[in-house]
Amino acid sequence: MAGEGSDSDAAGSGGIPVPRETPVARAPGRFIDRLLIALFLVAIVAPLVDGALRPSAERAMLAENRRPTPRPVLAFSSKSLKEYPGEFNRWYGDSFGLRDKLVRMHNVFKWYGFGVSPTSTLVLGKDDWVEFTWFNTIPVWRGIAGFEPAELESWRVLLEYRRDWLAKRGIGYIFALAPIKAEIYPERMPSRFDRVGPTRREQFFEYMSAHSDVEVIDFTTMLALERKNDGAGDDQVYYRLGVHWTDRGILTGYRELIRHLQKRFPEMQAWQRSDFELRPSPTKGDSWAWRLYMDDLLPQEPFDLVAIREKQAHQVPGTRTTDGNRRYDFVNQRTDLPVCMVLGDSFSEPMNEFLAENFSHEVGYRNVGFDAKTVAQDAPNVVIQLYNRPRVSDSAFLNLLERAKTELGPIEPLEKR
């Protein structure tokens, strides 16, 4: 009898040896393949699950300050069949599950991974400082997209026509520009943006000073001086994560406006810095962090100027808004004061509350044209146009005089003709 482990155990019935099977090691690649398949399935299913289970209100696009593309309706027509694929793509791109989470991941990766803005609307500077790119802002600031002489002359003609038209009706006129934040904090801009020439703002004021007597106000020098009073953190004259001026910047512009208005209204006095307390704001102010879905990663803690002196003016409830055009009404307890009308953009909106303390009635418009009907219905003693500098950069320069004549009509009042 053969003992254990004898060679006969490895032999077949015919005595032919049968080789033992060698265990084959499991390839590590199989585990990786299965893991990739699982992740791929999760990536496909997760948006569907999120879209089905998470309320649409939680996935809304309010942070992006726009409405999502509505779901298209397919009609059996050649036009509908042609346009439907593109409309469907736009709708699905705005509505699929986990969209907000994926957009946030994309933004965080670009902001912190590459140190660049995740949107073409902004340029990311130093210390989480952002600057707008709309209205050709960066080339204009660098001085590589300046005014042509004919464009500057067109602006002179336009503003003088408006000034003269108002003067014939006993109404004063001031045109004011607030600079972009890069002109007050140039060192915060990316180093790749070198300055090679004058900005359009600089060209505009130099030309108007040499060729016109229209009263134009440039806030840049005063804002640069106020910047020297910046405190710690976000105590600045412009919002770090936004594009607008803070309360300190607005107060600086307001006081400069009053200084010019005193030529027409000698008894007018501006509120002083001592009439306010600088307190931490209960809001985050003008910030793009929310729109980037990164408000928790990009905190902004601005300061507000809170009046410690009793205000005489109050805003009339029910601000009217039509097609993006806004009207602000302020009424003062003192009825013996003059009336002011402000036409402007988003930079002029917060100025209305400051100016209201110096006028019996202050009415402000955003994105409303300079036309005779608007002036007539409010009967102001003075009209102020206040814009951010890009407003000058983005205007169409052809036929500005004809535009003014169309909006206002002849300079001479009809009853005097």
Secondary structure, DSSP 8 states (H G I E B T S, - for coil): ---TT-GGGGB-TTS-B----------HHHHHHHHHHHHHHHHHHHHHHHHHHS-GGGG--GGGTS---------SSHHHHHHHHHHHHHHHHHHSTTHHHHHHHHHHIIIIIISS-SSTTEEE-TTS-EEE-GGGHHHHHHTSS---HHHHHHHHHHHHHHHHHHHTTT-EEEEEEE--GGGT-GGGS-TT----S--HHHHHHHHHHHH----EEE-HHHHHHHHTT--STT-SSB-TTSSSB-HHHHHHHHHHHHHHHTTT-TT-----GGGEEEEE-SS--S-STTTTT-TTTS----EEEEE-S---EEE-S---EETTEEEEEEEES-TTS-EEEEEESTTTTTHHHHHGGG-SEEEEEES----HHHHHHH--SEEEEEEETHHHHHS--TTHHHHHHHHH--SS-GGG-
